[in-house]
Amino acid sequence: MKFGIYPGGRAGVVCSRPPDRDAIDRLVAELAQGRPFVVREYVHFFGDRGRPEVAALGAQDELDHLTMPDDWYREHELDLVVSYLPAEADPRGWLDFLTTVIDRYGHLTRYLQVTLEPNFPIPLIDGSSPGVLDALTRGVPHAREALDERGLTHTRVGFSVAEPAEWLGGDDAFWEHLSRQRDFADHVDYVGLGLYPDAFSPVPLDAVAPLTEHALRHLRHQSLPRAGLQHLPIHIAENGTPSTPSTSSPQRQADSLTTMLHTILDNAEDLNITHYEQFSLRDADSASPEPVGTLGLVTDTYEPKPAFAAYKNVIATRCS
């Protein structure tokens, strides 16, 4: 199992302060403990018109720099997400943007994720964007070809999905669409899963493990075979649980994270789960009443919470 983390301090539009690069470097090194470590980052395509509701994403400098300097990513394995968030479908602009991203960051990138949770139609997530299914099914082959043309054959290309969106009526239409795409599966190297079983609605601690396992097995045994992707490894692309004062606590966050991690690891061999990435290193806003503000392992001033030690301990004992 390879472990990793998103090191930035933004979650959606929430971000209380700029990143502290020295703190990030120190804390990521402490987690990695000298082992290979995956670092997750995001760039966003907004199209020509842009979208007012995503203007606060703080994405204006992404193509100039990510959270850390370029050389820092050479020490890790960069998992770069290219998110699709235009106001209207723009297939040509999207493919051009993918090429631009590959030209800028391809030499640093180990995993290139094309779209973010296109099966999940909620605001600020790609699944709500016009033309997202075409962006996925055209974007993956385009990215693979562009990487190969540049000799970047070591970069793996994939996409991520949200855990079963049963409260939204499920995502059958998404997988049915993929099942009709001739040769799409030939270009995909992995499928990522965004996993937040207790982040956004109250869940007792004893329900966290079964909810986690349900999401893993649903993806492996129900969803992936429909699209001819059943042979591919699963990456836990995002996993998090908050410490929001009104609904949780720092210790409850650590307990939940530990439960999810052990559930994932206990099922990893059977379900071919090869990567785990935590969202995120730092709280977006430790004072926020919203769960998205307190998903970090450390506060927004980089003070470790109990979840930091919990993740560090799991890496030390289960990393390979």
For each residue, the residues with C-beta under 8 A, 3 or more apart:
1: 265 268 273 274 275 276 318 319 320
2: 36 37 38 77 274 275 276 319
3: 31 32 35 37 38 275 276 277 278 314 315 319
4: 37 38 39 40 76 77 79 275 276 277 278
5: 28 31 37 38 39 40 277 278 279 280 281 297
6: 39 40 41 42 238 277 278 279 280 281
7: 19 24 28 39 40 41 67 68 280 281 282
8: 19 41 42 67 280 281 282
9: 15 16 17 18 19 280 281 282 283 284 296 300
10: 13 14 15 57 58 284
11: 14 15 279 280 284 292 293 295
12: 57 124 284 292
13: 10 54 56 57 124
14: 10 11 284 285 288 290 292 293
15: 9 10 11 58 284 285
16: 9 283 284 285 286 287 288 293 300
17: 9 300 301
18: 9
19: 7 8 9 24 67 282
20: 23 24 302
21: 24 25 67 68 69
22: 25 26
23: 20 26 27 302
24: 7 19 20 21 27 28 67 68 281 282
25: 21 22 28 29 68 72
26: 22 23 29 30
27: 23 24 30 31 281 298 302 304 308
28: 5 7 24 25 31 32 37 39 76 281
29: 25 26 32
30: 26 27 33 312
31: 3 5 27 28 37 308 311 312 315
32: 3 28 29 35 36 37 76 315
33: 30 312 315 316 319
34:
35: 3 32 315 319
36: 2 32 76 77
37: 2 3 4 5 28 31 32 76 77
38: 2 3 4 5 76 77 78 79 110 111 275 277
39: 4 5 6 7 28 68 73 76 77 78 79
40: 4 5 6 7 79 80 81 237 238 277 279
41: 6 7 8 66 67 78 79 80 81
42: 6 8 62 80 81 83 116
43: 59 62 63 66 80 81 82 83 101 105
44: 54 57 59 62 82 83 85
45: 82 83 84 85 86 93 94 97 98
46: 49 50 51 54 59 85 86 87
47: 50 51 85 86 87 88 90 93 94
48: 86 90 93
49: 46 86 87 88
50: 46 47 54 55 87
51: 46 47 54 55 85 86 87
52: 55
53: 123 124
54: 13 44 46 50 51 57 59 85 124
55: 50 51 52
56: 13
57: 10 12 13 44 54 124
58: 10 15
59: 43 44 46 54 62
60:
61: 64 65
62: 42 43 44 59 65 66
63: 43 100 101 104
64: 61
65: 61 62 69 70
66: 41 43 62 73 105
67: 7 8 19 21 24 41
68: 7 21 24 25 39 72 73
69: 21 65 72
70: 65 73 74 108
71: 74 75
72: 25 68 69 75 76
73: 39 66 68 70 76 78 108
74: 70 71 108
75: 71 72
76: 4 28 32 36 37 38 39 72 73
77: 2 4 36 37 38 39 110 111
78: 38 39 41 73 105 108 109 110 111
79: 4 38 39 40 41 109 110 111 113 235 237 275 277
80: 40 41 42 43 101 105 108 109 111 112 113
81: 40 41 42 43 113 116 160 237
82: 43 44 45 97 98 101 112 113 114 115 139 143
83: 42 43 44 45 115 116 126
84: 45 94 115 116 118 126 129 131 132 135 136 139
85: 44 45 46 47 51 54 124 126 129
86: 45 46 47 48 49 51 89 90 93 94 129 130 131
87: 46 47 49 50 51 130
88: 47 49 130 131
89: 86 130 131 134 135
90: 47 48 86 93 94 131
91: 94 95 131 134 135 138
92: 95 96
93: 45 47 48 86 90 96 97
94: 45 47 84 86 90 91 97 98 131 135 138 139
95: 91 92 98 99 138 139 142
96: 92 93 99 100
97: 45 82 93 94 100 101
98: 45 82 94 95 101 102 114 139 142 143 146
99: 95 96 102 103 142 146
100: 63 96 97 103 104
101: 43 63 80 82 97 98 104 105 106
102: 98 99 105 106 109 112 143 146 147 150 152
103: 99 100 106 150
104: 63 100 101
105: 43 66 78 80 101 102 108 109
106: 101 102 103 109 112 146 147 150 152 155
107: 152
108: 70 73 74 78 80 105
109: 78 79 80 102 105 106 112 152 155
110: 38 77 78 79 154 155 156
111: 38 77 78 79 80 155 156 157 158 190 235 275
112: 80 82 102 106 109 143 147 155 156 157 158
113: 79 80 81 82 116 158 159 160 192 237
114: 82 98 135 136 139 140 143 157 158 159
115: 82 83 84 118 126 132 135 136 139 159 160
116: 42 81 83 84 113 125 126 160
117: 120 125 126 127 160 161 162 194
118: 84 115 126 127 132 133 135 136 159 161 174
119: 127 161 162 165 171 174 175
120: 117 125 126 127 161 162 165 168 171 194
121: 125 127 128 168
122: 125 127 128 168
123: 53 128
124: 12 13 53 54 57 85 128
125: 116 117 120 121 122 128 162
126: 83 84 85 115 116 117 118 120 129 132 135
127: 117 118 119 120 121 122 132 162 174
128: 121 122 123 124 125 132
129: 84 85 86 126 132 135
130: 86 87 88 89
131: 84 86 88 89 90 91 94 134 135
132: 84 115 118 126 127 128 129 135 136
133: 118 136 137 174 177
134: 89 91 131 137 138
135: 84 89 91 94 114 115 118 126 129 131 132 138 139
136: 84 114 115 118 132 133 139 140 159
137: 133 134 140 141 177 178 181 184
138: 91 94 95 134 135 141 142
139: 82 84 94 95 98 114 115 135 136 142 143
140: 114 136 137 143 144 157 158 159 184 187 188
141: 137 138 144 145 183 184 187
142: 95 98 99 138 139 145 146
143: 82 98 102 112 114 139 140 146 147 157
144: 140 141 147 148 157 187
145: 141 142 148 149
146: 98 99 102 106 142 143 149 150
147: 102 106 112 143 144 150 152 153 155 157
148: 144 145 151 152 153
149: 145 146
150: 102 103 106 146 147
151: 148
152: 102 106 107 109 147 148 155
153: 147 148
154: 110
155: 106 109 110 111 112 147 152
156: 110 111 112 189 190
157: 111 112 114 140 143 144 147 187 188 189
158: 111 112 113 114 140 188 189 190 191 192 232 235
159: 113 114 115 118 136 140 188 191 192
160: 81 113 115 116 117 191 192 193 194 235 237 238
161: 117 118 119 120 171 174 191 192 193 194 219 223
162: 117 119 120 125 127 165 171 193 194
163: 193 194 195 196 197 215 218 219
164: 170 171 214 215 218 219
165: 119 120 162 168 169 170 171
166: 169 170
167:
168: 120 121 122 165 171
169: 165 166
170: 164 165 166
171: 119 120 161 162 164 165 168 174 175 223
172: 175 176
173: 176 177
174: 118 119 127 133 161 171 177 178
175: 119 171 172 178 179 223 226 227
176: 172 173 179 180 226
177: 133 137 173 174 180 181
178: 137 174 175 181 184 226 227 229
179: 175 176 226 227 228
180: 176 177
181: 137 177 178 184 185 227
182:
183: 141 186 187
184: 137 140 141 178 181 187 188 227 228
185: 181 188 227 228 229
186: 183
187: 140 141 144 157 183 184
188: 140 157 158 159 184 185 191 229 232
189: 156 157 158 232
190: 111 156 158 232 233 234 235 274 275
191: 158 159 160 161 188 219 224 229 232 233 234 235
192: 113 158 159 160 161 234 235 236 237 238
193: 160 161 162 163 215 216 219 234 235 236 237 238
194: 117 120 160 161 162 163 237 238 239
195: 163 212 215 216 236 238 239 260
196: 163 199 200 238 239 240 241
197: 163 203 207 208 211 212 215 260
198: 201 202 203 207 208 211 241 256
199: 196 240 241 242 291 292 295
200: 196 291
201: 198
202: 198 247
203: 197 198 207 208 211
204: 207 208
205: 208 252 255 256 259
206: 209
207: 197 198 203 204 210 211
208: 197 198 203 204 205 211 212 241 256 259 260 263
209: 206 212 213 259 260 262 263
210: 207 213 214
211: 197 198 203 207 208 214 215
212: 195 197 208 209 215 216 259 260 263 264
213: 209 210 216 217 263 267
214: 164 210 211 217 218
215: 163 164 193 195 197 211 212 218 219
216: 193 195 212 213 219 220 234 263 264 267 271 273
217: 213 214 220 221 222 267 271
218: 163 164 214 215 221 222 223
219: 161 163 164 191 193 215 216 222 223 224 234
220: 216 217 223 224 230 234 271 272
221: 217 218 224 225
222: 217 218 219 225 226
223: 161 171 175 218 219 220 226 227
224: 191 219 220 221 227 229 230 232
225: 221 222 228 229 230
226: 175 176 178 179 222 223
227: 175 178 179 181 184 185 223 224
228: 179 184 185 225
229: 178 185 188 191 224 225 232
230: 220 224 225
231:
232: 158 188 189 190 191 224 229 272
233: 190 191 272 273 274 275
234: 190 191 192 193 216 219 220 271 272 273 274
235: 79 111 158 160 190 191 192 193 273 274 275 276 277
236: 192 193 195 239 264 273 275 276 277
237: 40 79 81 113 160 192 193 194 275 277
238: 6 40 160 192 193 194 195 196 277 279
239: 194 195 196 236 257 260 261 264 276 277 278 279
240: 196 199 257 278 279 280 295
241: 196 198 199 208 248 253 256 257 260 295 307
242: 199 247 248 253 291 292 293 294 295
243: 248 249 250 252 253 283 294 305 307
244: 247 248 288 289 290 291 293 294
245: 248 249 289
246: 289
247: 202 242 244 291
248: 241 242 243 244 245 252 253 256 291 294
249: 243 245 252 253
250: 243 253 254 305 306 307
251: 254 255 306
252: 205 243 248 249 255 256
253: 241 242 243 248 249 250 256 257 294 305 306 307
254: 250 251 257 258 305 306 307 309 310
255: 205 251 252 258 259
256: 198 205 208 241 248 252 253 259 260
257: 239 240 241 253 254 260 261 278 307 310 311
258: 254 255 261 262 310 314
259: 205 208 209 212 255 256 262 263
260: 195 197 208 209 212 239 241 256 257 263 264
261: 239 257 258 264 265 276 310 311 314
262: 209 258 259 265 266 314
263: 208 209 212 213 216 259 260 266 267
264: 212 216 236 239 260 261 267 268 273 276
265: 1 261 262 268 276 314 318
266: 262 263
267: 213 216 217 263 264 270 271 273
268: 1 264 265 271 272 273 274
269: 272
270: 267
271: 216 217 220 234 267 268
272: 220 232 233 234 268 269
273: 1 216 233 234 235 236 264 267 268 276
274: 1 2 190 233 234 235 268
275: 1 2 3 4 38 79 111 190 233 235 236 237
276: 1 2 3 4 235 236 239 261 264 265 273
277: 3 4 5 6 38 40 79 235 236 237 238 239
278: 3 4 5 6 239 240 257 281 297 311
279: 5 6 11 40 238 239 240 295
280: 5 6 7 8 9 11 240 284 295 296 297
281: 5 6 7 8 9 24 27 28 278 296 297 298
282: 7 8 9 19 24 296 297 298 299 300 302
283: 9 16 243 286 288 293 294 295 296 298 299 300
284: 9 10 11 12 14 15 16 280 288 292 293 294 295 296 300
285: 14 15 16 288 293 294 300
286: 16 283 293 294 296 299 300 301
287: 16 293 300
288: 14 16 244 283 284 285 292 293 294
289: 244 245 246 293
290: 14 244 293
291: 199 200 242 244 247 248 294 295
292: 11 12 14 199 242 284 288 295
293: 11 14 16 242 244 283 284 285 286 287 288 289 290
294: 242 243 244 248 253 283 284 285 286 288 291
295: 11 199 240 241 242 279 280 283 284 291 292
296: 9 280 281 282 283 284 286 299 300 305
297: 5 278 280 281 282 304 305 307 308 311
298: 27 281 282 283 302 303 304 305 308
299: 282 283 286 296 302 303 305
300: 9 16 17 282 283 284 285 286 287 296
301: 17 286
302: 20 23 27 282 298 299
303: 298 299
304: 27 297 298 308 309
305: 243 250 253 254 296 297 298 299 308
306: 250 251 253 254 309 310
307: 241 243 250 253 254 257 297 310 311
308: 27 31 297 298 304 305 311 312
309: 254 304 306 312 313
310: 254 257 258 261 306 307 313 314
311: 31 257 261 278 297 307 308 314 315
312: 30 31 33 308 309 315 316
313: 309 310 316 317
314: 3 258 261 262 265 310 311 317 318
315: 3 31 32 33 35 311 312 318 319
316: 33 312 313 319
317: 313 314
318: 1 265 314 315
319: 1 2 3 33 35 315 316
320: 1
